[in-house]
Amino acid sequence: MPNFPLIDIALASLAAFIAGFVDAIVGGGGLVQVPALFILFPHFPVPAVIGTNRFASVMGTSVAAVQYARNVDIPWRVALSAGVGAAVMSFLGAKLSSLLPAQILKPIILVLMACIALYTFRRKNLGQEDMMRYAGGVLFGVSFCIGAMTGFYNGFVGPGTGSLLVFGFVSIIGYSFLHASAVSKMVNVIADAASLLFFISGGFVRYEIALPMMVCNMAGSFLGSNMAILRGSSFVRVVFLGIVAALMLRFGYDVFKALL
């Protein structure tokens, strides 16, 4: 087993704490945790980075999910419908990513993020309270489609999946930001647990790094989910806009670099 510098493990764990905090509120923790692993351990192959990140984050996501379940009324059938769609399409998206470069989609995603940010910013009352647009079987079908689309994105590209889930539940179904964040955590747990099996079976998880990161991610998730529950939808909306702005910068940089 290779020995990694303690300072690198400590920095990765700090990034995991911040990622857990942000992700528990509105998603987007991968924007912090994955780049940190690439920077600190540049010799890791991509599957090892993704597998270590996924192992560290799945328990943090579970902690956030438990906190939301204790304090927010979770529509479990909606979460399960979206989770099944996300799990299936995440696998297909990962398969397609090996055949088609993600750079093809990144300019489209950049425009999509800009539209989401503008739409959310201009509609001040969006997601402040539940305004359901669907019920019964239609609701579960729409939930499945939202999970499937974001799951495919997660497998194909990745960063910001949780934030896109939140936006889908708010803008399409009509949940408040707090309710949408709670449901998205349940979906994330289902999809992440399914994909983690692949990384563990393939031997891609670096446990000596992933275990301390997992503990810190769980601590950040506990703090972030409790803050979201206490502060409500207005707070979650502000964090959501911040994460979407960070996603725009990330994809803008990738697109600009590809052009050069």
Backbone bond lengths (Angstrom), bond angles and torsions (degrees), N, CA, C in turn:
res aa  C-N    CA-C-N  psi(-1)  N-CA   C-N-CA  omega(-1)  CA-C   N-CA-C  phi
1 M - - - 1.465 - - 1.530 109.63 -
2 P 1.336 118.70 125.01 1.465 120.59 -178.37 1.526 110.89 -69.72
3 N 1.351 114.19 149.03 1.457 120.00 176.33 1.519 109.56 -98.17
4 F 1.322 116.31 127.06 1.452 121.48 179.36 1.527 109.48 -104.34
5 P 1.341 118.74 144.07 1.474 121.07 179.06 1.522 110.87 -56.56
6 L 1.328 115.55 136.38 1.460 120.17 -178.77 1.521 111.67 -60.90
7 I 1.333 117.00 -33.87 1.468 119.58 -179.54 1.519 110.62 -64.31
8 D 1.331 117.03 -37.14 1.466 120.34 178.98 1.532 110.72 -68.23
9 I 1.328 116.27 -40.17 1.469 119.99 177.73 1.527 110.07 -65.70
10 A 1.345 116.32 -39.72 1.469 120.32 179.23 1.528 111.13 -64.31
11 L 1.334 117.04 -42.53 1.466 120.17 179.09 1.530 111.10 -66.54
12 A 1.337 116.45 -39.70 1.466 119.92 177.17 1.526 110.45 -63.64
13 S 1.331 116.82 -37.33 1.467 120.92 179.13 1.524 111.08 -68.84
14 L 1.343 117.00 -37.64 1.467 120.47 175.95 1.531 110.08 -62.80
15 A 1.334 116.30 -43.85 1.469 120.21 177.09 1.523 110.39 -61.29
16 A 1.345 116.93 -36.95 1.463 120.87 179.66 1.526 111.02 -66.43
17 F 1.336 117.04 -37.49 1.466 120.16 177.80 1.536 110.65 -63.31
18 I 1.343 115.90 -47.55 1.469 120.64 179.36 1.526 110.28 -62.59
19 A 1.345 115.95 -42.58 1.462 120.30 179.95 1.519 111.04 -62.58
20 G 1.323 116.58 -42.42 1.463 120.43 179.08 1.513 111.84 -62.97
21 F 1.323 116.64 -40.87 1.466 121.70 179.28 1.528 110.92 -61.60
22 V 1.331 116.17 -50.47 1.464 120.98 -178.35 1.521 111.11 -66.37
23 D 1.332 115.65 -45.58 1.466 120.08 -175.26 1.521 111.70 -64.20
24 A 1.326 117.26 -34.66 1.460 120.38 -179.31 1.516 111.90 -66.44
25 I 1.321 116.84 -27.35 1.461 120.33 -178.35 1.522 111.30 -81.07
26 V 1.332 116.24 -50.49 1.466 117.66 -173.33 1.528 112.98 -151.42
27 G 1.334 118.88 14.37 1.457 120.57 -177.81 1.515 111.35 85.25
28 G 1.327 116.68 175.82 1.457 120.87 177.41 1.513 114.45 95.58
29 G 1.341 118.31 8.23 1.452 120.85 179.70 1.519 113.53 -61.98
30 G 1.329 116.43 -27.65 1.462 120.26 178.65 1.512 113.37 -62.92
31 L 1.339 117.37 -22.22 1.459 120.73 176.83 1.524 111.58 -65.26
32 V 1.321 116.93 -23.11 1.462 122.04 179.91 1.525 110.93 -98.03
33 Q 1.316 116.34 -49.56 1.455 121.69 -168.83 1.524 113.28 -74.06
34 V 1.339 117.83 -43.97 1.469 120.05 -177.27 1.526 111.89 -67.14
35 P 1.356 119.94 -48.95 1.472 118.67 177.01 1.527 112.24 -59.06
36 A 1.337 117.88 -36.51 1.468 120.36 178.87 1.522 111.14 -60.82
37 L 1.335 116.89 -42.15 1.467 120.23 178.72 1.526 111.47 -66.18
38 F 1.313 117.37 -40.30 1.470 120.88 178.40 1.529 110.65 -63.24
39 I 1.329 117.15 -39.29 1.469 121.05 -178.30 1.526 111.39 -73.17
40 L 1.325 116.79 -45.08 1.460 120.77 -175.27 1.526 112.91 -76.63
41 F 1.336 117.03 -30.05 1.467 120.97 -177.69 1.534 109.73 -129.55
42 P 1.343 116.80 66.59 1.477 120.58 -174.11 1.526 113.35 -64.75
43 H 1.335 117.48 -17.68 1.461 120.59 -179.15 1.527 112.21 -83.29
44 F 1.342 117.59 -8.13 1.459 120.22 178.96 1.527 110.46 -69.50
45 P 1.330 118.51 137.09 1.469 119.59 169.08 1.529 109.61 -67.94
46 V 1.320 116.07 156.88 1.465 120.97 -176.73 1.526 112.60 -54.69
47 P 1.352 120.22 -45.55 1.470 118.63 179.56 1.528 113.10 -59.57
48 A 1.334 117.81 -32.01 1.467 120.39 178.85 1.525 110.42 -69.74
49 V 1.332 117.09 -38.60 1.463 120.62 176.90 1.530 110.31 -64.15
50 I 1.326 116.43 -48.28 1.463 120.68 -178.05 1.529 110.78 -66.30
51 G 1.335 116.93 -42.34 1.462 120.72 179.90 1.517 112.45 -65.04
52 T 1.338 117.48 -42.92 1.462 121.50 178.48 1.524 110.37 -65.77
53 N 1.330 116.22 -41.90 1.462 120.83 177.17 1.529 111.13 -62.11
54 R 1.313 116.68 -44.39 1.459 120.93 -177.17 1.527 110.95 -66.08
55 F 1.342 116.88 -41.22 1.459 120.16 178.45 1.523 110.92 -62.82
56 A 1.345 116.29 -41.56 1.463 121.02 -178.55 1.517 112.17 -68.44
57 S 1.325 116.09 -33.85 1.466 119.19 -171.82 1.519 114.05 -91.50
58 V 1.337 118.42 -24.05 1.458 119.36 -173.05 1.525 111.40 -66.51
59 M 1.330 117.70 -35.01 1.461 119.41 178.68 1.525 110.82 -73.65
60 G 1.348 116.18 -35.14 1.455 119.44 175.45 1.515 111.58 -63.25
61 T 1.318 115.73 -42.13 1.463 120.67 176.81 1.526 110.31 -62.09
62 S 1.330 115.96 -37.94 1.468 119.97 178.74 1.533 111.32 -65.46
63 V 1.340 116.34 -38.99 1.465 120.06 177.47 1.527 110.15 -61.92
64 A 1.342 116.26 -45.86 1.469 120.30 178.15 1.524 110.45 -61.45
65 A 1.346 116.25 -40.96 1.464 120.12 -179.73 1.528 110.92 -61.48
66 V 1.334 116.78 -42.38 1.469 120.73 179.40 1.520 110.70 -64.11
67 Q 1.349 116.67 -41.88 1.460 119.99 -179.77 1.529 111.26 -63.91
68 Y 1.322 116.25 -42.15 1.470 119.69 177.42 1.527 110.37 -65.04
69 A 1.338 116.61 -42.36 1.467 120.00 -178.21 1.527 111.70 -62.19
70 R 1.325 116.76 -31.40 1.456 120.53 179.94 1.529 112.81 -75.23
71 N 1.334 116.06 -25.71 1.464 119.13 -170.42 1.526 114.71 -120.37
72 V 1.325 118.04 -11.86 1.464 121.92 -177.47 1.520 108.37 -126.58
73 D 1.305 116.94 140.63 1.460 121.88 178.05 1.527 109.43 -72.55
74 I 1.319 117.10 105.05 1.466 122.14 -174.94 1.527 110.62 -89.93
75 P 1.331 118.67 125.94 1.470 120.94 171.88 1.536 109.06 -79.29
76 W 1.306 116.65 90.26 1.460 120.98 -169.27 1.525 113.45 -62.80
77 R 1.320 117.70 -36.44 1.475 119.29 -179.33 1.519 110.91 -68.17
78 V 1.323 116.71 -34.24 1.468 120.49 175.64 1.529 109.72 -65.80
79 A 1.338 116.13 -46.22 1.461 120.58 -179.76 1.528 111.25 -62.07
80 L 1.351 116.52 -40.75 1.463 120.29 -179.77 1.523 110.76 -66.81
81 S 1.340 117.27 -41.91 1.467 120.95 179.23 1.528 110.35 -60.06
82 A 1.329 116.06 -47.79 1.465 119.97 179.63 1.517 110.76 -66.48
83 G 1.349 117.75 -37.03 1.456 121.37 -179.34 1.516 112.62 -64.18
84 V 1.325 116.57 -41.17 1.468 120.09 177.70 1.523 110.60 -63.57
85 G 1.335 116.60 -45.31 1.460 120.33 177.94 1.517 111.71 -60.91
86 A 1.330 116.89 -41.20 1.460 121.26 -179.29 1.522 111.59 -66.87
87 A 1.335 117.26 -42.45 1.458 121.29 -178.01 1.524 111.39 -63.60
88 V 1.333 116.63 -44.18 1.474 120.98 -178.70 1.525 110.97 -66.85
89 M 1.331 116.39 -49.51 1.460 119.99 -174.22 1.529 112.50 -75.89
90 S 1.325 118.19 -23.54 1.457 120.50 175.33 1.522 110.15 -64.00
91 F 1.339 115.49 -39.89 1.468 119.98 177.82 1.527 110.25 -64.58
92 L 1.341 116.91 -44.08 1.459 120.39 -179.66 1.529 111.08 -66.73
93 G 1.321 116.37 -38.41 1.456 119.84 177.77 1.515 112.02 -62.98
94 A 1.343 116.83 -40.33 1.454 120.87 177.73 1.527 110.98 -63.89
95 K 1.330 116.26 -39.57 1.463 120.20 177.36 1.524 111.39 -62.49
96 L 1.332 116.23 -44.49 1.460 120.41 -178.05 1.525 111.35 -67.96
97 S 1.341 116.87 -31.36 1.461 120.14 -178.09 1.523 111.75 -62.91
98 S 1.336 116.71 -23.68 1.459 119.87 178.25 1.524 111.74 -79.35
99 L 1.329 116.76 -13.31 1.458 121.14 -179.02 1.522 112.77 -106.20
100 L 1.345 116.64 -27.61 1.459 121.70 -173.77 1.519 109.13 -129.55
101 P 1.344 118.42 122.78 1.470 120.01 -177.90 1.522 112.38 -64.28
102 A 1.345 115.14 137.93 1.463 120.65 -178.71 1.529 112.29 -64.33
103 Q 1.354 117.33 -20.98 1.468 120.41 -179.32 1.520 112.54 -58.81
104 I 1.327 116.59 -23.99 1.459 119.91 179.02 1.524 110.87 -65.94
105 L 1.337 116.04 -36.13 1.466 120.07 -177.10 1.523 113.52 -87.29
106 K 1.324 118.95 -20.84 1.458 120.94 -170.10 1.527 114.29 -61.10
107 P 1.352 120.11 -40.91 1.469 117.86 175.60 1.529 112.59 -61.85
108 I 1.341 116.57 -36.79 1.468 120.37 177.99 1.520 110.11 -65.48
109 I 1.342 116.06 -42.54 1.464 120.61 179.93 1.523 110.75 -64.20
110 L 1.340 117.22 -37.85 1.459 120.87 178.70 1.524 110.96 -60.25
111 V 1.334 116.64 -45.06 1.466 120.89 177.75 1.527 110.29 -64.52
112 L 1.341 116.61 -41.20 1.467 121.13 178.85 1.527 110.76 -60.26
113 M 1.327 117.03 -43.99 1.462 120.73 179.90 1.527 111.06 -63.09
114 A 1.322 116.55 -40.44 1.462 120.35 179.08 1.530 110.53 -62.69
115 C 1.323 116.49 -41.46 1.466 120.54 178.85 1.527 111.12 -65.49
116 I 1.350 116.60 -41.37 1.464 120.86 178.80 1.524 110.56 -62.25
117 A 1.343 116.76 -44.87 1.464 121.10 -179.47 1.524 110.55 -62.13
118 L 1.336 116.67 -46.23 1.463 120.77 -178.67 1.529 110.92 -64.55
119 Y 1.328 116.06 -43.52 1.464 121.15 -179.51 1.530 111.00 -61.41
120 T 1.341 115.96 -46.12 1.468 120.61 -178.72 1.523 111.36 -68.16
121 F 1.338 116.57 -40.86 1.466 120.70 -178.24 1.523 111.79 -65.21
122 R 1.338 116.86 -40.72 1.463 120.45 -175.81 1.523 112.28 -75.97
123 R 1.326 116.94 -28.70 1.464 119.94 -179.53 1.528 109.02 -96.63
124 K 1.313 115.23 87.01 1.470 121.94 -172.69 1.526 112.42 -60.54
125 N 1.323 116.96 -31.04 1.467 120.28 -176.40 1.525 113.11 -91.77
126 L 1.340 116.30 -0.32 1.466 119.55 -178.89 1.522 110.11 -61.83
127 G 1.344 115.76 124.98 1.454 120.72 174.43 1.507 115.76 74.93
128 Q 1.333 118.00 12.84 1.465 119.88 178.61 1.533 111.47 -77.15
129 E 1.334 115.64 -27.91 1.463 120.37 175.39 1.524 108.81 -151.54
130 D 1.342 115.93 162.78 1.466 120.37 -179.56 1.528 110.71 -67.33
131 M 1.349 115.43 128.33 1.469 122.04 174.26 1.526 107.04 -136.34
132 M 1.329 115.83 76.41 1.454 122.35 -170.15 1.531 112.12 -64.41
133 R 1.327 115.82 135.09 1.465 122.12 179.35 1.530 112.58 -104.14
134 Y 1.321 117.33 -14.85 1.461 120.52 -176.58 1.530 109.78 -136.15
135 A 1.325 115.56 161.46 1.464 121.18 177.72 1.522 108.97 -149.63
136 G 1.328 116.20 164.78 1.458 121.44 174.97 1.517 113.65 61.63
137 G 1.332 114.81 -142.30 1.457 121.16 -177.27 1.508 113.36 -62.14
138 V 1.329 117.11 -34.37 1.467 120.43 179.32 1.526 110.08 -62.66
139 L 1.328 116.77 -41.20 1.462 121.37 179.22 1.525 110.75 -59.47
140 F 1.353 116.91 -44.49 1.461 119.89 -178.83 1.532 111.01 -68.04
141 G 1.345 116.40 -36.28 1.459 119.81 177.70 1.520 111.97 -65.54
142 V 1.327 116.57 -43.25 1.468 120.65 178.44 1.528 110.07 -65.10
143 S 1.326 116.73 -39.55 1.468 121.42 178.15 1.522 110.77 -61.89
144 F 1.338 115.95 -42.94 1.462 120.22 177.90 1.528 110.59 -59.39
145 C 1.331 116.61 -43.32 1.471 121.04 -179.12 1.528 111.56 -65.24
146 I 1.346 117.01 -40.88 1.462 120.20 177.40 1.526 110.20 -62.37
147 G 1.337 116.25 -44.28 1.458 120.29 177.72 1.515 111.90 -63.45
148 A 1.330 116.82 -40.30 1.463 120.84 -178.87 1.526 111.40 -65.61
149 M 1.323 116.94 -44.55 1.473 120.22 -179.12 1.522 111.91 -65.54
150 T 1.331 116.75 -45.09 1.461 118.96 179.72 1.530 111.24 -72.67
151 G 1.331 116.98 -31.87 1.453 119.96 175.98 1.522 111.69 -64.50
152 F 1.326 116.57 -41.31 1.463 120.37 176.55 1.524 110.22 -62.03
153 Y 1.328 116.23 -43.80 1.463 120.61 177.36 1.527 110.29 -60.20
154 N 1.334 117.08 -41.19 1.459 121.40 -179.27 1.524 111.03 -61.80
155 G 1.319 116.54 -43.43 1.451 119.93 179.84 1.515 113.00 -71.80
156 F 1.340 116.76 -33.47 1.469 121.12 -174.47 1.523 112.21 -85.24
157 V 1.341 117.75 -44.16 1.464 121.79 -175.75 1.522 111.14 -119.90
158 G 1.358 117.58 -60.34 1.452 120.41 171.32 1.504 119.14 115.67
159 P 1.359 119.48 -73.19 1.467 120.49 -169.53 1.527 114.01 -58.87
160 G 1.332 115.88 134.80 1.462 120.33 175.19 1.507 115.67 86.94
161 T 1.334 116.98 13.12 1.466 119.44 -178.59 1.528 111.78 -58.89
162 G 1.338 116.56 -44.88 1.461 120.04 -179.86 1.512 112.64 -60.73
163 S 1.332 116.81 -38.03 1.464 120.72 179.19 1.525 111.08 -67.34
164 L 1.335 116.40 -39.02 1.466 119.53 177.49 1.523 110.90 -66.64
165 L 1.321 117.03 -36.83 1.462 120.53 175.47 1.526 110.87 -60.54
166 V 1.320 115.95 -46.48 1.462 120.40 179.37 1.521 110.26 -58.93
167 F 1.328 116.85 -46.72 1.458 120.36 -179.08 1.524 111.10 -62.62
168 G 1.332 117.36 -39.72 1.455 120.74 178.93 1.517 112.37 -63.04
169 F 1.326 116.58 -44.05 1.466 120.07 179.56 1.527 111.96 -68.06
170 V 1.342 116.90 -32.20 1.463 120.34 179.35 1.518 111.62 -76.55
171 S 1.331 116.69 -52.36 1.468 120.99 -170.67 1.526 113.28 -80.71
172 I 1.322 118.36 -31.75 1.461 120.90 -175.92 1.534 111.20 -94.48
173 I 1.334 116.50 -48.44 1.469 119.24 -176.52 1.522 111.81 -87.47
174 G 1.339 116.97 -37.47 1.458 119.77 178.20 1.516 115.44 106.84
175 Y 1.351 117.37 17.38 1.460 119.61 175.88 1.531 110.63 -72.22
176 S 1.329 115.97 157.54 1.458 120.36 169.82 1.533 108.07 -70.99
177 F 1.341 116.13 163.31 1.460 119.19 179.43 1.524 111.19 -60.16
178 L 1.315 117.97 -38.66 1.455 120.60 -179.91 1.521 111.14 -65.54
179 H 1.352 117.10 -46.85 1.460 120.72 177.89 1.537 110.81 -62.65
180 A 1.333 116.34 -42.26 1.464 120.50 -179.00 1.521 111.35 -63.68
181 S 1.326 116.14 -40.17 1.457 119.66 178.13 1.521 110.82 -64.67
182 A 1.332 116.86 -39.24 1.460 121.11 178.67 1.526 111.06 -63.71
183 V 1.330 117.17 -47.10 1.467 120.66 -179.97 1.525 110.76 -64.27
184 S 1.336 116.78 -40.66 1.466 120.01 -177.94 1.522 111.40 -62.43
185 K 1.335 117.40 -31.89 1.467 119.85 178.31 1.522 110.60 -65.90
186 M 1.328 117.02 -39.08 1.463 119.61 177.81 1.542 110.19 -63.67
187 V 1.312 115.70 -42.36 1.464 120.61 179.14 1.525 110.37 -64.05
188 N 1.339 116.61 -42.90 1.460 120.99 179.77 1.523 111.62 -60.25
189 V 1.323 116.80 -41.00 1.471 120.39 -179.78 1.522 110.11 -61.32
190 I 1.326 117.18 -45.52 1.473 121.19 -179.18 1.523 110.85 -62.23
191 A 1.342 116.49 -50.18 1.462 121.15 -176.41 1.528 111.43 -67.85
192 D 1.345 117.51 -42.99 1.463 120.69 -178.17 1.519 111.63 -66.93
193 A 1.327 117.01 -40.15 1.462 120.27 179.52 1.528 110.94 -63.87
194 A 1.329 116.05 -38.53 1.471 119.83 179.59 1.523 110.79 -65.23
195 S 1.341 117.05 -44.26 1.460 119.57 -178.11 1.527 111.91 -74.15
196 L 1.343 117.64 -28.25 1.462 120.58 -179.21 1.529 111.55 -63.63
197 L 1.325 116.70 -31.25 1.464 120.07 178.70 1.529 110.96 -57.31
198 F 1.333 116.55 -38.61 1.462 120.78 178.99 1.530 110.93 -63.98
199 F 1.340 116.51 -46.13 1.458 120.02 -176.50 1.523 112.01 -68.59
200 I 1.334 117.21 -36.60 1.462 119.96 178.19 1.532 110.44 -68.50
201 S 1.321 116.52 -45.98 1.466 120.10 -178.99 1.517 111.88 -64.59
202 G 1.341 117.32 -28.50 1.461 121.53 179.43 1.516 113.71 -86.14
203 G 1.338 117.02 -2.13 1.465 120.44 178.88 1.516 113.97 71.80
204 F 1.355 117.06 28.96 1.459 120.45 -175.46 1.535 114.01 -92.86
205 V 1.333 117.58 -6.77 1.465 120.11 -176.78 1.526 110.04 -87.93
206 R 1.344 117.81 126.00 1.465 122.98 175.22 1.533 107.31 -92.88
207 Y 1.332 115.38 92.31 1.460 120.84 -168.88 1.528 113.15 -64.57
208 E 1.341 117.72 -31.20 1.456 119.59 -178.77 1.523 111.77 -65.60
209 I 1.319 116.75 -21.61 1.465 122.05 175.39 1.530 110.12 -99.26
210 A 1.319 116.12 -40.57 1.465 120.93 -174.54 1.527 112.78 -66.48
211 L 1.341 118.41 -35.11 1.462 120.48 -176.27 1.538 112.80 -66.88
212 P 1.355 119.17 -50.36 1.475 117.12 176.22 1.528 112.54 -65.22
213 M 1.336 116.97 -33.10 1.460 119.91 175.78 1.526 110.40 -63.86
214 M 1.319 116.62 -39.31 1.461 120.98 -179.70 1.529 110.95 -60.77
215 V 1.335 116.54 -44.85 1.470 120.81 -179.82 1.525 110.32 -60.51
216 C 1.341 116.35 -45.89 1.473 120.61 -179.20 1.523 111.48 -68.39
217 N 1.323 117.07 -37.05 1.459 120.39 177.82 1.523 110.51 -64.45
218 M 1.322 116.91 -39.04 1.466 121.18 178.08 1.531 110.65 -64.04
219 A 1.345 116.22 -40.86 1.469 119.76 178.98 1.522 110.76 -64.15
220 G 1.338 116.61 -43.57 1.464 120.61 177.72 1.517 112.21 -63.91
221 S 1.323 116.19 -39.59 1.463 120.61 179.33 1.520 111.61 -65.33
222 F 1.328 116.00 -39.94 1.466 120.19 178.87 1.528 110.26 -61.88
223 L 1.334 115.96 -45.62 1.459 120.43 -179.53 1.532 111.36 -66.93
224 G 1.340 116.65 -44.58 1.461 120.60 -177.91 1.509 113.53 -65.76
225 S 1.329 117.27 -42.72 1.466 120.07 -179.05 1.521 111.09 -67.14
226 N 1.329 116.87 -38.43 1.461 119.38 177.91 1.518 111.67 -66.65
227 M 1.341 116.91 -37.79 1.458 119.76 177.99 1.527 110.93 -65.60
228 A 1.345 116.84 -41.30 1.461 120.07 178.29 1.522 111.15 -62.22
229 I 1.337 116.60 -41.51 1.467 120.95 -179.40 1.524 110.41 -65.62
230 L 1.338 116.86 -40.67 1.460 120.90 -178.71 1.525 112.17 -72.23
231 R 1.339 116.78 -39.26 1.471 120.69 -173.92 1.523 113.35 -87.95
232 G 1.331 118.33 -24.18 1.456 121.44 174.41 1.516 115.67 85.37
233 S 1.336 115.56 -169.96 1.462 122.53 -170.83 1.519 113.39 -66.34
234 S 1.325 118.24 -34.07 1.467 120.23 179.82 1.522 110.69 -61.12
235 F 1.322 116.72 -42.59 1.460 121.48 177.90 1.521 110.88 -65.02
236 V 1.325 116.85 -44.96 1.466 120.92 -179.98 1.526 110.17 -61.56
237 R 1.341 117.57 -38.55 1.463 121.30 179.11 1.530 111.46 -60.93
238 V 1.335 116.90 -42.65 1.466 120.88 -179.79 1.525 110.48 -63.93
239 V 1.336 116.63 -45.15 1.462 120.18 178.70 1.524 110.43 -64.23
240 F 1.337 116.25 -38.35 1.462 120.94 178.19 1.534 110.98 -58.00
241 L 1.330 116.60 -46.97 1.463 120.15 179.28 1.528 111.15 -62.44
242 G 1.329 116.63 -37.33 1.461 119.92 177.55 1.517 112.29 -64.30
243 I 1.334 117.22 -41.54 1.462 121.38 179.90 1.522 110.89 -67.90
244 V 1.338 117.30 -40.58 1.468 120.20 178.21 1.531 109.73 -63.52
245 A 1.329 117.69 -39.31 1.463 120.52 176.67 1.530 110.90 -61.92
246 A 1.345 116.62 -40.75 1.462 120.35 177.88 1.529 111.16 -65.13
247 L 1.324 116.50 -38.53 1.466 120.20 176.41 1.525 111.31 -63.10
248 M 1.324 116.30 -40.86 1.468 120.02 178.27 1.526 111.09 -61.66
249 L 1.329 116.78 -41.77 1.466 120.23 177.76 1.523 110.62 -64.15
250 R 1.328 115.46 -41.58 1.468 119.77 -179.42 1.520 111.10 -62.23
251 F 1.325 117.19 -51.05 1.456 120.10 -177.57 1.527 111.02 -72.78
252 G 1.334 117.51 -32.19 1.460 120.04 175.15 1.509 111.56 -61.04
253 Y 1.330 116.63 -41.76 1.471 121.20 177.15 1.521 110.51 -63.19
254 D 1.342 117.16 -45.05 1.464 120.33 -179.84 1.519 112.25 -61.50
255 V 1.344 115.97 -42.57 1.468 120.72 -179.67 1.531 110.24 -66.35
256 F 1.336 116.63 -44.11 1.462 120.98 179.77 1.524 110.93 -62.87
257 K 1.342 117.00 -42.64 1.461 121.10 179.13 1.516 111.31 -63.65
258 A 1.355 116.53 -39.23 1.465 120.09 179.20 1.521 111.27 -65.75
259 L 1.340 116.62 -37.13 1.467 119.99 178.46 1.518 111.41 -64.64
260 L 1.344 116.47 -38.64 1.449 120.02 179.48 1.522 111.72 -70.32
